[in-house]
Amino acid sequence: MTDRGTYGESVLVALGWYVTVFGGLLAGFWQTDTGHTCDDAVSWCFSPSFVASFGAVLAVPAALVLTGIAALITRPMVRSGVSAPVAGTAAAAIAGLAGAVAALVLLVAAR
């Protein structure tokens, strides 16, 4: 197998992880919808299905950005001889951690 083929497979593994995680979270929100209404709410009120719909809109760009970060991380791993599934999984985890840290920094900076 060529270096290019292993690299592409690694990036697909990382993308697969993001699709799996985001899909599971969104399915969980849609499954827990209890018919909650916001008619008597005094302030902000979000139903689980609204959160899932809003999350689906945000999940696509987030998955693409995280896949781009994982693609940058994967290149040196593949060149060192790590297998595609291991490189893709490690890159997805590292990029996910970097994305979470970036989101927390943005939240703290917005306060």
Jmol script that loads the backbone (N, CA, C; Angstrom):
load data "model"
ATOM      1  N   MET A   1       0.843  -1.175   0.000  1.00  0.00           N
ATOM      2  CA  MET A   1       0.000   0.000   0.000  1.00  0.00           C
ATOM      3  C   MET A   1       0.886   1.237   0.000  1.00  0.00           C
ATOM      4  N   THR A   2       0.494   2.231  -0.733  1.00  0.00           N
ATOM      5  CA  THR A   2       1.300   3.435  -0.851  1.00  0.00           C
ATOM      6  C   THR A   2       1.068   4.363   0.335  1.00  0.00           C
ATOM      7  N   ASP A   3       1.972   5.303   0.467  1.00  0.00           N
ATOM      8  CA  ASP A   3       1.853   6.293   1.538  1.00  0.00           C
ATOM      9  C   ASP A   3       0.602   7.138   1.351  1.00  0.00           C
ATOM     10  N   ARG A   4       0.272   7.469   0.102  1.00  0.00           N
ATOM     11  CA  ARG A   4      -0.895   8.287  -0.175  1.00  0.00           C
ATOM     12  C   ARG A   4      -2.188   7.552   0.175  1.00  0.00           C
ATOM     13  N   GLY A   5      -2.244   6.264  -0.136  1.00  0.00           N
ATOM     14  CA  GLY A   5      -3.428   5.477   0.193  1.00  0.00           C
ATOM     15  C   GLY A   5      -3.634   5.369   1.692  1.00  0.00           C
ATOM     16  N   THR A   6      -2.574   5.166   2.430  1.00  0.00           N
ATOM     17  CA  THR A   6      -2.669   5.075   3.882  1.00  0.00           C
ATOM     18  C   THR A   6      -3.095   6.407   4.486  1.00  0.00           C
ATOM     19  N   TYR A   7      -2.599   7.495   3.917  1.00  0.00           N
ATOM     20  CA  TYR A   7      -2.979   8.822   4.410  1.00  0.00           C
ATOM     21  C   TYR A   7      -4.467   9.068   4.213  1.00  0.00           C
ATOM     22  N   GLY A   8      -4.975   8.780   3.040  1.00  0.00           N
ATOM     23  CA  GLY A   8      -6.397   8.969   2.759  1.00  0.00           C
ATOM     24  C   GLY A   8      -7.271   8.100   3.654  1.00  0.00           C
ATOM     25  N   GLU A   9      -6.845   6.870   3.876  1.00  0.00           N
ATOM     26  CA  GLU A   9      -7.598   5.986   4.763  1.00  0.00           C
ATOM     27  C   GLU A   9      -7.593   6.509   6.192  1.00  0.00           C
ATOM     28  N   SER A  10      -6.472   7.063   6.621  1.00  0.00           N
ATOM     29  CA  SER A  10      -6.376   7.616   7.975  1.00  0.00           C
ATOM     30  C   SER A  10      -7.331   8.786   8.161  1.00  0.00           C
ATOM     31  N   VAL A  11      -7.396   9.647   7.170  1.00  0.00           N
ATOM     32  CA  VAL A  11      -8.303  10.799   7.248  1.00  0.00           C
ATOM     33  C   VAL A  11      -9.756  10.320   7.252  1.00  0.00           C
ATOM     34  N   LEU A  12     -10.059   9.291   6.464  1.00  0.00           N
ATOM     35  CA  LEU A  12     -11.417   8.738   6.473  1.00  0.00           C
ATOM     36  C   LEU A  12     -11.760   8.109   7.820  1.00  0.00           C
ATOM     37  N   VAL A  13     -10.788   7.493   8.473  1.00  0.00           N
ATOM     38  CA  VAL A  13     -11.023   6.937   9.807  1.00  0.00           C
ATOM     39  C   VAL A  13     -11.357   8.070  10.783  1.00  0.00           C
ATOM     40  N   ALA A  14     -10.609   9.163  10.718  1.00  0.00           N
ATOM     41  CA  ALA A  14     -10.883  10.311  11.595  1.00  0.00           C
ATOM     42  C   ALA A  14     -12.274  10.880  11.319  1.00  0.00           C
ATOM     43  N   LEU A  15     -12.621  11.040  10.051  1.00  0.00           N
ATOM     44  CA  LEU A  15     -13.950  11.537   9.699  1.00  0.00           C
ATOM     45  C   LEU A  15     -15.034  10.579  10.190  1.00  0.00           C
ATOM     46  N   GLY A  16     -14.777   9.289  10.085  1.00  0.00           N
ATOM     47  CA  GLY A  16     -15.726   8.296  10.582  1.00  0.00           C
ATOM     48  C   GLY A  16     -15.965   8.423  12.076  1.00  0.00           C
ATOM     49  N   TRP A  17     -14.915   8.712  12.828  1.00  0.00           N
ATOM     50  CA  TRP A  17     -15.080   8.914  14.270  1.00  0.00           C
ATOM     51  C   TRP A  17     -15.960  10.114  14.556  1.00  0.00           C
ATOM     52  N   TYR A  18     -15.744  11.209  13.829  1.00  0.00           N
ATOM     53  CA  TYR A  18     -16.553  12.404  14.073  1.00  0.00           C
ATOM     54  C   TYR A  18     -18.010  12.185  13.704  1.00  0.00           C
ATOM     55  N   VAL A  19     -18.249  11.521  12.582  1.00  0.00           N
ATOM     56  CA  VAL A  19     -19.628  11.226  12.178  1.00  0.00           C
ATOM     57  C   VAL A  19     -20.305  10.336  13.218  1.00  0.00           C
ATOM     58  N   THR A  20     -19.577   9.364  13.729  1.00  0.00           N
ATOM     59  CA  THR A  20     -20.132   8.457  14.738  1.00  0.00           C
ATOM     60  C   THR A  20     -20.467   9.196  16.029  1.00  0.00           C
ATOM     61  N   VAL A  21     -19.551  10.011  16.503  1.00  0.00           N
ATOM     62  CA  VAL A  21     -19.763  10.722  17.772  1.00  0.00           C
ATOM     63  C   VAL A  21     -20.874  11.753  17.638  1.00  0.00           C
ATOM     64  N   PHE A  22     -20.814  12.600  16.605  1.00  0.00           N
ATOM     65  CA  PHE A  22     -21.854  13.613  16.433  1.00  0.00           C
ATOM     66  C   PHE A  22     -23.206  12.967  16.157  1.00  0.00           C
ATOM     67  N   GLY A  23     -23.220  11.917  15.353  1.00  0.00           N
ATOM     68  CA  GLY A  23     -24.477  11.213  15.068  1.00  0.00           C
ATOM     69  C   GLY A  23     -25.086  10.606  16.313  1.00  0.00           C
ATOM     70  N   GLY A  24     -24.256  10.021  17.164  1.00  0.00           N
ATOM     71  CA  GLY A  24     -24.749   9.445  18.419  1.00  0.00           C
ATOM     72  C   GLY A  24     -25.308  10.496  19.353  1.00  0.00           C
ATOM     73  N   LEU A  25     -24.623  11.627  19.450  1.00  0.00           N
ATOM     74  CA  LEU A  25     -25.126  12.706  20.310  1.00  0.00           C
ATOM     75  C   LEU A  25     -26.451  13.249  19.798  1.00  0.00           C
ATOM     76  N   LEU A  26     -26.532  13.469  18.499  1.00  0.00           N
ATOM     77  CA  LEU A  26     -27.774  14.003  17.943  1.00  0.00           C
ATOM     78  C   LEU A  26     -28.916  13.005  18.062  1.00  0.00           C
ATOM     79  N   ALA A  27     -28.643  11.731  17.833  1.00  0.00           N
ATOM     80  CA  ALA A  27     -29.687  10.714  17.992  1.00  0.00           C
ATOM     81  C   ALA A  27     -30.158  10.646  19.435  1.00  0.00           C
ATOM     82  N   GLY A  28     -29.238  10.804  20.373  1.00  0.00           N
ATOM     83  CA  GLY A  28     -29.609  10.810  21.782  1.00  0.00           C
ATOM     84  C   GLY A  28     -30.519  11.970  22.132  1.00  0.00           C
ATOM     85  N   PHE A  29     -30.247  13.156  21.590  1.00  0.00           N
ATOM     86  CA  PHE A  29     -31.122  14.298  21.848  1.00  0.00           C
ATOM     87  C   PHE A  29     -32.494  14.091  21.230  1.00  0.00           C
ATOM     88  N   TRP A  30     -32.545  13.554  20.013  1.00  0.00           N
ATOM     89  CA  TRP A  30     -33.840  13.339  19.378  1.00  0.00           C
ATOM     90  C   TRP A  30     -34.634  12.248  20.098  1.00  0.00           C
ATOM     91  N   GLN A  31     -33.960  11.250  20.635  1.00  0.00           N
ATOM     92  CA  GLN A  31     -34.642  10.154  21.324  1.00  0.00           C
ATOM     93  C   GLN A  31     -35.223  10.594  22.657  1.00  0.00           C
ATOM     94  N   THR A  32     -34.605  11.578  23.303  1.00  0.00           N
ATOM     95  CA  THR A  32     -35.052  11.985  24.632  1.00  0.00           C
ATOM     96  C   THR A  32     -36.108  13.077  24.601  1.00  0.00           C
ATOM     97  N   ASP A  33     -36.627  13.398  23.433  1.00  0.00           N
ATOM     98  CA  ASP A  33     -37.655  14.430  23.357  1.00  0.00           C
ATOM     99  C   ASP A  33     -38.931  13.908  24.022  1.00  0.00           C
ATOM    100  N   THR A  34     -39.359  14.584  25.057  1.00  0.00           N
ATOM    101  CA  THR A  34     -40.517  14.141  25.844  1.00  0.00           C
ATOM    102  C   THR A  34     -41.766  14.948  25.542  1.00  0.00           C
ATOM    103  N   GLY A  35     -41.763  15.671  24.458  1.00  0.00           N
ATOM    104  CA  GLY A  35     -42.917  16.515  24.160  1.00  0.00           C
ATOM    105  C   GLY A  35     -42.935  17.773  25.004  1.00  0.00           C
ATOM    106  N   HIS A  36     -41.810  18.162  25.506  1.00  0.00           N
ATOM    107  CA  HIS A  36     -41.659  19.344  26.362  1.00  0.00           C
ATOM    108  C   HIS A  36     -42.069  20.591  25.581  1.00  0.00           C
ATOM    109  N   THR A  37     -42.924  21.392  26.159  1.00  0.00           N
ATOM    110  CA  THR A  37     -43.311  22.652  25.528  1.00  0.00           C
ATOM    111  C   THR A  37     -42.746  23.811  26.323  1.00  0.00           C
ATOM    112  N   CYS A  38     -42.586  24.909  25.668  1.00  0.00           N
ATOM    113  CA  CYS A  38     -42.029  26.099  26.301  1.00  0.00           C
ATOM    114  C   CYS A  38     -43.097  27.168  26.523  1.00  0.00           C
ATOM    115  N   ASP A  39     -44.339  26.766  26.602  1.00  0.00           N
ATOM    116  CA  ASP A  39     -45.439  27.717  26.740  1.00  0.00           C
ATOM    117  C   ASP A  39     -45.395  28.489  28.053  1.00  0.00           C
ATOM    118  N   ASP A  40     -44.982  27.842  29.134  1.00  0.00           N
ATOM    119  CA  ASP A  40     -44.973  28.503  30.437  1.00  0.00           C
ATOM    120  C   ASP A  40     -43.581  28.988  30.844  1.00  0.00           C
ATOM    121  N   ALA A  41     -42.673  29.045  29.924  1.00  0.00           N
ATOM    122  CA  ALA A  41     -41.307  29.456  30.241  1.00  0.00           C
ATOM    123  C   ALA A  41     -41.221  30.962  30.433  1.00  0.00           C
ATOM    124  N   VAL A  42     -40.492  31.357  31.469  1.00  0.00           N
ATOM    125  CA  VAL A  42     -40.301  32.768  31.754  1.00  0.00           C
ATOM    126  C   VAL A  42     -39.119  33.310  30.961  1.00  0.00           C
ATOM    127  N   SER A  43     -38.131  32.482  30.750  1.00  0.00           N
ATOM    128  CA  SER A  43     -36.913  32.896  30.082  1.00  0.00           C
ATOM    129  C   SER A  43     -36.646  31.958  28.910  1.00  0.00           C
ATOM    130  N   TRP A  44     -35.395  31.717  28.605  1.00  0.00           N
ATOM    131  CA  TRP A  44     -35.002  30.844  27.505  1.00  0.00           C
ATOM    132  C   TRP A  44     -35.484  29.429  27.758  1.00  0.00           C
ATOM    133  N   CYS A  45     -35.952  28.774  26.710  1.00  0.00           N
ATOM    134  CA  CYS A  45     -36.416  27.405  26.836  1.00  0.00           C
ATOM    135  C   CYS A  45     -36.123  26.670  25.533  1.00  0.00           C
ATOM    136  N   PHE A  46     -35.406  25.567  25.636  1.00  0.00           N
ATOM    137  CA  PHE A  46     -35.080  24.769  24.460  1.00  0.00           C
ATOM    138  C   PHE A  46     -35.521  23.338  24.692  1.00  0.00           C
ATOM    139  N   SER A  47     -36.226  22.784  23.748  1.00  0.00           N
ATOM    140  CA  SER A  47     -36.597  21.377  23.822  1.00  0.00           C
ATOM    141  C   SER A  47     -35.427  20.544  23.299  1.00  0.00           C
ATOM    142  N   PRO A  48     -35.346  19.275  23.698  1.00  0.00           N
ATOM    143  CA  PRO A  48     -34.256  18.434  23.194  1.00  0.00           C
ATOM    144  C   PRO A  48     -34.239  18.327  21.672  1.00  0.00           C
ATOM    145  N   SER A  49     -35.392  18.306  21.029  1.00  0.00           N
ATOM    146  CA  SER A  49     -35.400  18.208  19.565  1.00  0.00           C
ATOM    147  C   SER A  49     -34.878  19.495  18.924  1.00  0.00           C
ATOM    148  N   PHE A  50     -35.138  20.662  19.540  1.00  0.00           N
ATOM    149  CA  PHE A  50     -34.588  21.902  19.017  1.00  0.00           C
ATOM    150  C   PHE A  50     -33.069  21.906  19.167  1.00  0.00           C
ATOM    151  N   VAL A  51     -32.590  21.452  20.315  1.00  0.00           N
ATOM    152  CA  VAL A  51     -31.147  21.378  20.533  1.00  0.00           C
ATOM    153  C   VAL A  51     -30.509  20.443  19.516  1.00  0.00           C
ATOM    154  N   ALA A  52     -31.168  19.319  19.228  1.00  0.00           N
ATOM    155  CA  ALA A  52     -30.638  18.373  18.248  1.00  0.00           C
ATOM    156  C   ALA A  52     -30.623  18.988  16.854  1.00  0.00           C
ATOM    157  N   SER A  53     -31.667  19.709  16.489  1.00  0.00           N
ATOM    158  CA  SER A  53     -31.708  20.352  15.173  1.00  0.00           C
ATOM    159  C   SER A  53     -30.633  21.423  15.052  1.00  0.00           C
ATOM    160  N   PHE A  54     -30.486  22.226  16.086  1.00  0.00           N
ATOM    161  CA  PHE A  54     -29.454  23.259  16.098  1.00  0.00           C
ATOM    162  C   PHE A  54     -28.065  22.623  16.088  1.00  0.00           C
ATOM    163  N   GLY A  55     -27.908  21.534  16.841  1.00  0.00           N
ATOM    164  CA  GLY A  55     -26.632  20.825  16.873  1.00  0.00           C
ATOM    165  C   GLY A  55     -26.276  20.206  15.531  1.00  0.00           C
ATOM    166  N   ALA A  56     -27.276  19.738  14.782  1.00  0.00           N
ATOM    167  CA  ALA A  56     -27.022  19.159  13.468  1.00  0.00           C
ATOM    168  C   ALA A  56     -26.466  20.215  12.519  1.00  0.00           C
ATOM    169  N   VAL A  57     -26.964  21.436  12.646  1.00  0.00           N
ATOM    170  CA  VAL A  57     -26.460  22.519  11.808  1.00  0.00           C
ATOM    171  C   VAL A  57     -25.012  22.848  12.164  1.00  0.00           C
ATOM    172  N   LEU A  58     -24.669  22.797  13.441  1.00  0.00           N
ATOM    173  CA  LEU A  58     -23.314  23.109  13.880  1.00  0.00           C
ATOM    174  C   LEU A  58     -22.356  21.925  13.725  1.00  0.00           C
ATOM    175  N   ALA A  59     -22.880  20.700  13.700  1.00  0.00           N
ATOM    176  CA  ALA A  59     -22.024  19.520  13.664  1.00  0.00           C
ATOM    177  C   ALA A  59     -21.291  19.379  12.334  1.00  0.00           C
ATOM    178  N   VAL A  60     -21.915  19.767  11.251  1.00  0.00           N
ATOM    179  CA  VAL A  60     -21.280  19.602   9.941  1.00  0.00           C
ATOM    180  C   VAL A  60     -20.020  20.461   9.816  1.00  0.00           C
ATOM    181  N   PRO A  61     -20.073  21.775  10.087  1.00  0.00           N
ATOM    182  CA  PRO A  61     -18.830  22.541  10.006  1.00  0.00           C
ATOM    183  C   PRO A  61     -17.805  22.116  11.056  1.00  0.00           C
ATOM    184  N   ALA A  62     -18.275  21.736  12.237  1.00  0.00           N
ATOM    185  CA  ALA A  62     -17.343  21.292  13.270  1.00  0.00           C
ATOM    186  C   ALA A  62     -16.618  20.028  12.829  1.00  0.00           C
ATOM    187  N   ALA A  63     -17.337  19.085  12.236  1.00  0.00           N
ATOM    188  CA  ALA A  63     -16.711  17.849  11.756  1.00  0.00           C
ATOM    189  C   ALA A  63     -15.718  18.147  10.642  1.00  0.00           C
ATOM    190  N   LEU A  64     -16.042  19.090   9.770  1.00  0.00           N
ATOM    191  CA  LEU A  64     -15.116  19.426   8.687  1.00  0.00           C
ATOM    192  C   LEU A  64     -13.849  20.100   9.214  1.00  0.00           C
ATOM    193  N   VAL A  65     -13.997  21.000  10.166  1.00  0.00           N
ATOM    194  CA  VAL A  65     -12.822  21.661  10.747  1.00  0.00           C
ATOM    195  C   VAL A  65     -11.955  20.654  11.493  1.00  0.00           C
ATOM    196  N   LEU A  66     -12.593  19.801  12.285  1.00  0.00           N
ATOM    197  CA  LEU A  66     -11.831  18.800  13.028  1.00  0.00           C
ATOM    198  C   LEU A  66     -11.154  17.796  12.088  1.00  0.00           C
ATOM    199  N   THR A  67     -11.801  17.457  10.982  1.00  0.00           N
ATOM    200  CA  THR A  67     -11.183  16.565  10.006  1.00  0.00           C
ATOM    201  C   THR A  67      -9.984  17.242   9.354  1.00  0.00           C
ATOM    202  N   GLY A  68     -10.080  18.536   9.090  1.00  0.00           N
ATOM    203  CA  GLY A  68      -8.934  19.269   8.551  1.00  0.00           C
ATOM    204  C   GLY A  68      -7.759  19.280   9.509  1.00  0.00           C
ATOM    205  N   ILE A  69      -8.037  19.482  10.787  1.00  0.00           N
ATOM    206  CA  ILE A  69      -6.970  19.440  11.795  1.00  0.00           C
ATOM    207  C   ILE A  69      -6.388  18.032  11.876  1.00  0.00           C
ATOM    208  N   ALA A  70      -7.253  17.029  11.852  1.00  0.00           N
ATOM    209  CA  ALA A  70      -6.781  15.641  11.900  1.00  0.00           C
ATOM    210  C   ALA A  70      -5.952  15.306  10.674  1.00  0.00           C
ATOM    211  N   ALA A  71      -6.305  15.867   9.513  1.00  0.00           N
ATOM    212  CA  ALA A  71      -5.526  15.615   8.300  1.00  0.00           C
ATOM    213  C   ALA A  71      -4.106  16.153   8.434  1.00  0.00           C
ATOM    214  N   LEU A  72      -3.965  17.296   9.094  1.00  0.00           N
ATOM    215  CA  LEU A  72      -2.626  17.844   9.326  1.00  0.00           C
ATOM    216  C   LEU A  72      -1.833  16.988  10.308  1.00  0.00           C
ATOM    217  N   ILE A  73      -2.505  16.456  11.307  1.00  0.00           N
ATOM    218  CA  ILE A  73      -1.834  15.634  12.316  1.00  0.00           C
ATOM    219  C   ILE A  73      -1.481  14.256  11.762  1.00  0.00           C
ATOM    220  N   THR A  74      -2.310  13.755  10.846  1.00  0.00           N
ATOM    221  CA  THR A  74      -2.135  12.401  10.334  1.00  0.00           C
ATOM    222  C   THR A  74      -0.895  12.248   9.469  1.00  0.00           C
ATOM    223  N   ARG A  75      -0.541  13.268   8.709  1.00  0.00           N
ATOM    224  CA  ARG A  75       0.578  13.160   7.755  1.00  0.00           C
ATOM    225  C   ARG A  75       1.875  12.665   8.407  1.00  0.00           C
ATOM    226  N   PRO A  76       2.337  13.269   9.502  1.00  0.00           N
ATOM    227  CA  PRO A  76       3.582  12.757  10.096  1.00  0.00           C
ATOM    228  C   PRO A  76       3.436  11.340  10.665  1.00  0.00           C
ATOM    229  N   MET A  77       2.236  11.012  11.143  1.00  0.00           N
ATOM    230  CA  MET A  77       2.032   9.671  11.686  1.00  0.00           C
ATOM    231  C   MET A  77       2.149   8.611  10.604  1.00  0.00           C
ATOM    232  N   VAL A  78       1.544   8.890   9.452  1.00  0.00           N
ATOM    233  CA  VAL A  78       1.574   7.921   8.355  1.00  0.00           C
ATOM    234  C   VAL A  78       2.991   7.768   7.835  1.00  0.00           C
ATOM    235  N   ARG A  79       3.724   8.851   7.759  1.00  0.00           N
ATOM    236  CA  ARG A  79       5.114   8.784   7.276  1.00  0.00           C
ATOM    237  C   ARG A  79       5.999   7.986   8.218  1.00  0.00           C
ATOM    238  N   SER A  80       5.663   7.957   9.500  1.00  0.00           N
ATOM    239  CA  SER A  80       6.476   7.191  10.447  1.00  0.00           C
ATOM    240  C   SER A  80       6.136   5.714  10.432  1.00  0.00           C
ATOM    241  N   GLY A  81       5.118   5.319   9.672  1.00  0.00           N
ATOM    242  CA  GLY A  81       4.814   3.901   9.526  1.00  0.00           C
ATOM    243  C   GLY A  81       3.666   3.388  10.365  1.00  0.00           C
ATOM    244  N   VAL A  82       2.924   4.268  11.012  1.00  0.00           N
ATOM    245  CA  VAL A  82       1.781   3.851  11.815  1.00  0.00           C
ATOM    246  C   VAL A  82       0.654   3.437  10.869  1.00  0.00           C
ATOM    247  N   SER A  83      -0.116   2.421  11.245  1.00  0.00           N
ATOM    248  CA  SER A  83      -1.192   1.948  10.386  1.00  0.00           C
ATOM    249  C   SER A  83      -2.303   2.995  10.280  1.00  0.00           C
ATOM    250  N   ALA A  84      -3.102   2.885   9.230  1.00  0.00           N
ATOM    251  CA  ALA A  84      -4.157   3.871   8.962  1.00  0.00           C
ATOM    252  C   ALA A  84      -5.189   3.959  10.086  1.00  0.00           C
ATOM    253  N   PRO A  85      -5.711   2.836  10.606  1.00  0.00           N
ATOM    254  CA  PRO A  85      -6.702   2.962  11.686  1.00  0.00           C
ATOM    255  C   PRO A  85      -6.137   3.607  12.955  1.00  0.00           C
ATOM    256  N   VAL A  86      -4.903   3.267  13.284  1.00  0.00           N
ATOM    257  CA  VAL A  86      -4.293   3.837  14.495  1.00  0.00           C
ATOM    258  C   VAL A  86      -4.016   5.325  14.286  1.00  0.00           C
ATOM    259  N   ALA A  87      -3.486   5.689  13.137  1.00  0.00           N
ATOM    260  CA  ALA A  87      -3.186   7.096  12.858  1.00  0.00           C
ATOM    261  C   ALA A  87      -4.466   7.920  12.813  1.00  0.00           C
ATOM    262  N   GLY A  88      -5.508   7.401  12.168  1.00  0.00           N
ATOM    263  CA  GLY A  88      -6.766   8.134  12.085  1.00  0.00           C
ATOM    264  C   GLY A  88      -7.426   8.304  13.439  1.00  0.00           C
ATOM    265  N   THR A  89      -7.401   7.257  14.249  1.00  0.00           N
ATOM    266  CA  THR A  89      -8.003   7.332  15.584  1.00  0.00           C
ATOM    267  C   THR A  89      -7.237   8.294  16.480  1.00  0.00           C
ATOM    268  N   ALA A  90      -5.914   8.217  16.456  1.00  0.00           N
ATOM    269  CA  ALA A  90      -5.098   9.118  17.277  1.00  0.00           C
ATOM    270  C   ALA A  90      -5.273  10.569  16.817  1.00  0.00           C
ATOM    271  N   ALA A  91      -5.277  10.780  15.503  1.00  0.00           N
ATOM    272  CA  ALA A  91      -5.441  12.139  14.993  1.00  0.00           C
ATOM    273  C   ALA A  91      -6.822  12.688  15.341  1.00  0.00           C
ATOM    274  N   ALA A  92      -7.862  11.849  15.276  1.00  0.00           N
ATOM    275  CA  ALA A  92      -9.208  12.292  15.642  1.00  0.00           C
ATOM    276  C   ALA A  92      -9.263  12.675  17.113  1.00  0.00           C
ATOM    277  N   ALA A  93      -8.617  11.897  17.956  1.00  0.00           N
ATOM    278  CA  ALA A  93      -8.615  12.198  19.389  1.00  0.00           C
ATOM    279  C   ALA A  93      -7.848  13.490  19.679  1.00  0.00           C
ATOM    280  N   ILE A  94      -6.693  13.658  19.063  1.00  0.00           N
ATOM    281  CA  ILE A  94      -5.886  14.861  19.296  1.00  0.00           C
ATOM    282  C   ILE A  94      -6.607  16.094  18.765  1.00  0.00           C
ATOM    283  N   ALA A  95      -7.189  15.990  17.560  1.00  0.00           N
ATOM    284  CA  ALA A  95      -7.911  17.127  16.986  1.00  0.00           C
ATOM    285  C   ALA A  95      -9.162  17.439  17.802  1.00  0.00           C
ATOM    286  N   GLY A  96      -9.847  16.419  18.306  1.00  0.00           N
ATOM    287  CA  GLY A  96     -11.008  16.641  19.158  1.00  0.00           C
ATOM    288  C   GLY A  96     -10.637  17.360  20.437  1.00  0.00           C
ATOM    289  N   LEU A  97      -9.521  16.963  21.017  1.00  0.00           N
ATOM    290  CA  LEU A  97      -9.033  17.633  22.226  1.00  0.00           C
ATOM    291  C   LEU A  97      -8.659  19.082  21.926  1.00  0.00           C
ATOM    292  N   ALA A  98      -7.994  19.310  20.802  1.00  0.00           N
ATOM    293  CA  ALA A  98      -7.636  20.682  20.414  1.00  0.00           C
ATOM    294  C   ALA A  98      -8.888  21.513  20.161  1.00  0.00           C
ATOM    295  N   GLY A  99      -9.905  20.921  19.545  1.00  0.00           N
ATOM    296  CA  GLY A  99     -11.162  21.635  19.312  1.00  0.00           C
ATOM    297  C   GLY A  99     -11.874  21.968  20.610  1.00  0.00           C
ATOM    298  N   ALA A 100     -11.849  21.042  21.560  1.00  0.00           N
ATOM    299  CA  ALA A 100     -12.484  21.294  22.852  1.00  0.00           C
ATOM    300  C   ALA A 100     -11.767  22.408  23.609  1.00  0.00           C
ATOM    301  N   VAL A 101     -10.449  22.404  23.568  1.00  0.00           N
ATOM    302  CA  VAL A 101      -9.678  23.468  24.228  1.00  0.00           C
ATOM    303  C   VAL A 101      -9.960  24.816  23.559  1.00  0.00           C
ATOM    304  N   ALA A 102     -10.019  24.830  22.231  1.00  0.00           N
ATOM    305  CA  ALA A 102     -10.311  26.080  21.511  1.00  0.00           C
ATOM    306  C   ALA A 102     -11.699  26.596  21.861  1.00  0.00           C
ATOM    307  N   ALA A 103     -12.672  25.696  21.969  1.00  0.00           N
ATOM    308  CA  ALA A 103     -14.031  26.111  22.329  1.00  0.00           C
ATOM    309  C   ALA A 103     -14.069  26.682  23.748  1.00  0.00           C
ATOM    310  N   LEU A 104     -13.352  26.047  24.662  1.00  0.00           N
ATOM    311  CA  LEU A 104     -13.323  26.571  26.037  1.00  0.00           C
ATOM    312  C   LEU A 104     -12.636  27.928  26.104  1.00  0.00           C
ATOM    313  N   VAL A 105     -11.577  28.104  25.340  1.00  0.00           N
ATOM    314  CA  VAL A 105     -10.888  29.403  25.308  1.00  0.00           C
ATOM    315  C   VAL A 105     -11.827  30.475  24.765  1.00  0.00           C
ATOM    316  N   LEU A 106     -12.578  30.145  23.714  1.00  0.00           N
ATOM    317  CA  LEU A 106     -13.544  31.104  23.166  1.00  0.00           C
ATOM    318  C   LEU A 106     -14.643  31.435  24.170  1.00  0.00           C
ATOM    319  N   LEU A 107     -15.121  30.448  24.907  1.00  0.00           N
ATOM    320  CA  LEU A 107     -16.149  30.695  25.910  1.00  0.00           C
ATOM    321  C   LEU A 107     -15.637  31.589  27.040  1.00  0.00           C
ATOM    322  N   VAL A 108     -14.404  31.341  27.477  1.00  0.00           N
ATOM    323  CA  VAL A 108     -13.833  32.157  28.548  1.00  0.00           C
ATOM    324  C   VAL A 108     -13.558  33.578  28.050  1.00  0.00           C
ATOM    325  N   ALA A 109     -13.095  33.687  26.809  1.00  0.00           N
ATOM    326  CA  ALA A 109     -12.793  35.019  26.259  1.00  0.00           C
ATOM    327  C   ALA A 109     -14.059  35.827  26.036  1.00  0.00           C
ATOM    328  N   ALA A 110     -15.192  35.142  25.804  1.00  0.00           N
ATOM    329  CA  ALA A 110     -16.446  35.858  25.564  1.00  0.00           C
ATOM    330  C   ALA A 110     -17.050  36.428  26.848  1.00  0.00           C
ATOM    331  N   ARG A 111     -16.615  35.940  27.986  1.00  0.00           N
ATOM    332  CA  ARG A 111     -17.151  36.450  29.256  1.00  0.00           C
ATOM    333  C   ARG A 111     -16.573  37.777  29.508  1.00  0.00           C
TER     334      ARG A 111
END
end "model"
wireframe off; spacefill off
backbone 0.3
color backbone group
